Amino acid sequence: DPHKDKHQEVFAVFELVFNIVFTIELAINMYASWFAPFWKSGWNVFDFLVVTIGLLTTFEVPLPGPFTLLRMMRAFRVFRLFKRVPSLKKIMDSLGKAVPGVINAFIIQILVMCIYAILAVEFWNDYGQGGYFINEN
């Protein structure tokens, strides 16, 4: 529904219910972790951020300027499953450990592309001079 004129009430109820459930879960998690250890986990900080943004949206708090983009963080609630399901957590840990190698490969690829770009400029720098191209075939 691109115009957002259908089913607004249904989505509003879903948003409210999920925000309440996530807030209760966050409160239980903070109580179980005794507050200080809670902040040592990156996933808990992410949970807190997502739930806070959800609550700000529910209470229709006007956010200034670029802070309105933080509402998109609600879409990342699914990532909260990664800390709950051990197999998903193992996959995410593996992907995190693979990132440095992928970055190295990406840097090498960028260097090769830059070399070929420099060669292309050298080979075809006169092509199209004067604003026109001559096609011999």
Secondary structure, 3 states (H helix, E strand, C coil): CCCCCCCHHHHHHHHHHHHHHHHHHHHHHHHHHCCCHHHHCHHHHHHHHHHHHHHHHHCCCCCCHHHHHHHHHHHHHHHHHHHHCHHHHHHHHHHHHHHHHHHHHHHHHHHHHHHHHHHHHHHCCCCCHHHCCCCCC
